[in-house]
């Protein structure tokens, strides 16, 4: 679970919806509402965890998580009543679910008053443009980019996300 002082958490989703995000299939109640991610030993009744390394099998077997993301082989170790998302890559699937719950929330772009940005340029959220930088007409700069001092982004160039 992420520190909500620094991250904005998204609303609960059904296990079916999370399986689509994770690229896996559900075993159990697909309508189960999940409202957060958590480690195996800390997860509770409305949270999802994962097992990717068999060394943590014992923690998985006693976990109180409502659901977990596991490989096909690890599914047999699930505690009774735990819903599962079966995935070919549980670690990646868990990362995708965590990213849903805690997406990057970029602030507005920071553009130096000493930068030269064409009115037709598109600047993504969270982008920083330093003094002396030039962004020409119809350029597109994605979210979270950093354009250093005196850099030149040409006309129609697309960079970043």
Secondary structure per residue as TSV (DSSP state, phi and psi in degrees):
chain	resnum	aa	ss	phi	psi
A	1	X	-	360.0	130.5
A	2	X	-	-82.5	155.9
A	3	X	-	-73.8	112.8
A	4	X	T	-69.9	-5.0
A	5	X	T	-72.1	-22.5
A	6	X	T	-115.9	-19.4
A	7	X	-	-127.4	142.8
A	8	X	-	-96.8	122.3
A	9	X	-	-90.3	139.3
A	10	X	-	-81.4	162.3
A	11	X	-	-69.1	165.7
A	12	X	-	-58.8	151.7
A	13	X	E	-134.1	158.5
A	14	X	E	-74.5	159.4
A	15	X	H	-62.0	-35.8
A	16	X	H	-58.8	-44.8
A	17	X	H	-63.7	-41.9
A	18	X	H	-66.5	-33.9
A	19	X	H	-63.8	-35.9
A	20	X	H	-65.2	-43.0
A	21	X	H	-63.1	-41.1
A	22	X	H	-80.1	-16.6
A	23	X	T	73.5	36.1
A	24	X	-	-129.9	-174.6
A	25	X	E	-122.1	150.2
A	26	X	E	-90.4	137.4
A	27	X	E	-118.8	116.4
A	28	X	S	115.9	-154.5
A	29	X	-	-79.8	102.2
A	30	X	T	-69.0	-18.9
A	31	X	T	-85.7	-3.9
A	32	X	-	-57.1	128.7
A	33	X	E	-86.2	127.6
A	34	X	E	-115.2	130.3
A	35	X	-	-115.0	1.7
A	36	X	E	-170.4	168.5
A	37	X	E	-106.6	153.7
A	38	X	-	-163.4	157.0
A	39	X	-	-64.7	156.2
A	40	X	T	-50.2	-44.8
A	41	X	T	-79.9	-6.1
A	42	X	T	-119.3	-11.2
A	43	X	-	-68.1	147.3
A	44	X	-	-125.1	-159.5
A	45	X	T	-62.0	-24.8
A	46	X	T	-120.8	25.8
A	47	X	E	-121.2	157.3
A	48	X	E	-117.9	143.8
A	49	X	E	-129.8	-164.6
A	50	X	E	-154.0	158.7
A	51	X	-	-130.0	116.5
A	52	X	-	-118.8	-24.8
A	53	X	S	-115.6	119.5
A	54	X	G	-59.9	-18.1
A	55	X	G	-60.9	-21.6
A	56	X	G	-98.8	18.8
A	57	X	H	-57.1	-43.1
A	58	X	H	-64.1	-40.9
A	59	X	H	-64.6	-37.1
A	60	X	H	-63.9	-44.3
A	61	X	H	-65.5	-21.0
A	62	X	T	-112.9	7.0
A	63	X	-	-64.3	146.9
A	64	X	-	-99.0	10.0
A	65	X	-	-60.1	145.0
A	66	X	S	-69.8	-32.5
A	67	X	E	-150.8	162.3
A	68	X	E	-147.4	154.2
A	69	X	E	-102.4	123.6
A	70	X	E	-141.4	167.3
A	71	X	-	-80.8	166.2
A	72	X	T	-56.1	-43.5
A	73	X	G	-65.7	-34.3
A	74	X	G	-82.8	-13.4
A	75	X	G	-57.1	-32.7
A	76	X	G	-68.9	-14.8
A	77	X	G	-90.0	-2.0
A	78	X	-	-64.8	140.6
A	79	X	-	-63.9	151.9
A	80	X	T	-57.8	132.1
A	81	X	T	89.7	-9.4
A	82	X	-	-80.5	127.1
A	83	X	E	-78.3	153.9
A	84	X	E	-132.2	150.3
A	85	X	E	-113.2	117.4
A	86	X	E	-92.4	128.4
A	87	X	-	-137.2	148.5
A	88	X	S	-69.8	-23.5
A	89	X	S	-138.5	82.4
A	90	X	H	-57.6	-37.1
A	91	X	H	-62.9	-48.0
A	92	X	H	-64.5	-42.5
A	93	X	H	-61.7	-41.2
A	94	X	H	-64.1	-40.6
A	95	X	H	-61.1	-39.8
A	96	X	H	-66.2	-39.5
A	97	X	H	-67.2	-43.7
A	98	X	H	-61.1	-38.5
A	99	X	H	-65.6	-33.7
A	100	X	H	-62.5	-50.4
A	101	X	H	-67.0	-32.1
A	102	X	T	-131.2	71.4
A	103	X	-	-70.5	156.8
A	104	X	-	-65.4	129.7
A	105	X	-	-116.6	89.3
A	106	X	-	-73.3	139.6
A	107	X	-	-75.0	177.8
A	108	X	-	-61.2	156.7
A	109	X	-	-64.0	147.9
A	110	X	E	-110.7	109.4
A	111	X	E	-115.9	119.6
A	112	X	-	-61.3	143.1
A	113	X	T	-64.2	-19.8
A	114	X	T	-94.6	9.5
A	115	X	S	-93.8	159.4
A	116	X	E	-118.0	104.2
A	117	X	E	-118.3	122.3
A	118	X	-	-63.6	142.7
A	119	X	T	-59.0	-26.8
A	120	X	T	-86.8	-3.9
A	121	X	-	-72.6	146.3
A	122	X	E	-108.7	124.1
A	123	X	E	-116.6	123.3
A	124	X	-	-73.7	157.1
A	125	X	T	-58.9	144.7
A	126	X	T	77.4	0.9
A	127	X	-	-78.7	141.1
A	128	X	E	-114.5	127.9
A	129	X	E	-120.0	115.6
A	130	X	-	-82.4	166.8
A	131	X	T	-56.3	140.3
A	132	X	T	84.0	-10.3
A	133	X	-	-69.6	150.6
A	134	X	E	-124.8	126.9
A	135	X	E	-121.0	113.6
A	136	X	-	-84.0	173.7
A	137	X	T	-52.3	138.4
A	138	X	T	62.1	14.2
A	139	X	-	-72.7	149.8
A	140	X	E	-125.7	121.4
A	141	X	E	-116.6	120.8
A	142	X	-	-70.6	178.1
A	143	X	T	-64.6	144.3
A	144	X	T	71.2	18.3
A	145	X	-	-83.2	161.1
A	146	X	E	-128.9	112.2
A	147	X	E	-102.1	112.1
A	148	X	-	-75.2	164.2
A	149	X	T	-51.9	135.4
A	150	X	T	68.4	7.7
A	151	X	-	-71.6	153.0
A	152	X	E	-124.2	122.8
A	153	X	E	-106.4	115.9
A	154	X	-	-69.5	167.5
A	155	X	T	-59.8	128.3
A	156	X	T	75.1	1.0
A	157	X	-	-71.7	140.0
A	158	X	E	-118.5	126.2
A	159	X	E	-136.6	160.5
A	160	X	-	83.0	-164.8
A	161	X	-	-58.4	360.0
